[in-house]
Amino acid sequence: MTERLVEPLSSEDCQVQPMPDASPAKWHLAHTTWFFETFLLIPHAPGYRAFHPDFSLLFNSYYNAVGPRIARSDRGLITRPALDEVFAYRDAVDASVADFLATADKAMLARTAPVLELGLNHEQQHQELIVTDLKYTLSRNPLRPVYRSDAAIPEDAIAPATEWRTFPGGIHWIGHDGEGFAFDNERPRYRILLEGFELASRLVTNQEYQQFIDDGGYDQPEHWLSDGWAQASSRGWRAPLYWERVDGRWWTQTLGGFRPVSPSEPVCHVSYYEADAFARWTGARLPAESEWEIAASGEGIRGNFLESGRFHPATTLPGTGAAGFFGDVWEWTQSPYTPYPGMRPAAGALGEYNAKFMCNQMVLRGGSCVTPGSHIRSTYRNFFPPEARWQFSGIRLARIS
């Protein structure tokens, strides 16, 4: 899947880094390979030698315990190795992993299975980032290049009216129950006392967000957190990322090209600050992550994911009965990203995977249109800084019942 995602790209597409947060596709290809080499093959495969002695410096992301690395903002400067050498690196490591799995004894396989499983989930995260980062890269090109012509096909659909679903207060269990894979930030499972609450039956649409814009939402500080107002003012935010006003109508950049904003599709590419301001403007609020998880835990994992090939949010269809908790857009919550009571990061360098980021970030839930469908679950916790907008992030409203 990772390599299929970069098939439509030129080597130049794979090299560009338009901002520090968006890594080049070539770096993603190499980094996910480095993960298997560093944490599985080098420590556990007898006789394995690193493919290249300098690749750890180039493709280590943030693991301080592993050794030095280049700055995140400099990943686009790695013109060497060339793209074909990165693919050769992937082929060699894949072959070595396959050989390891075929020859290791049962005890070794049992000991390394958690590392292999983490590596697979890690690669799925980077599949999502390849598409997310690529969208920002292509958006900076004034020619408005298309990633795939069959992506983001405009819909002739009308979103159903919003209904409010009520959930009772009381003591609820939150977190992963131990069945199947989960990241360390989803554990341990714990109890929380909540008041009764209501969640909107669907995501906020572009049309609804445009009403906020038309009402002067970006000019009314009373709706905004102080830091959010400062960010919006200093960065000149007047609409979601990728929206542009053309001849009196809003257009947006998609991975299928530049096209008019569809009123019925979920609004996307808004920061936490914008989502919070919109919620305040409506008289509602964003859900707590615990509220979101309680509501979503009874829903099946179905939705518009990476595998659909749409690479863009889709309209919630009337009459489906689906609340749309999964896919389309990551949903901002009002919850800061902090550890669950009793959380214990993994030992060694892999303990840096999540725990070191538990400061100045907000939690998002549910996955998006570029999240692999098999990767998401109701306990999954994504996290981004509150000013981030290039992620496929949107809004679901909540209120006290």
Protein Blocks (a to p, Z undefined) as FASTA:
>chain_A
ZZmmmmmpcfklmmpcfbfklccfklmmmmmmmmmmmmmmmmmmghiacfblklmmmmoc
klmknoccddfklmmmmmbccfklmmmmmmmmmmmmmmmmmmmcfklmmmmmmmmmmmmm
mmmmmmmmmmmmmmmmmmmpmnlpafblkgoiacdddddddddddddeddddedjehiaj
ddfklpccdddddddddddfbdcdfklmmmmmmnommmmmklpcfklmmmmmmnopabde
hiaceehiacdddfkbccdddfkbccehiafklmmmmmmmnopacddfklmmmmmmmpcc
edddfknonopacdddehklpgolgghiacddfbdcdddehiacdehjllmmmmmmnghi
acdehiaakbcfklgcfklccdddfkbckbccdddddddZZ
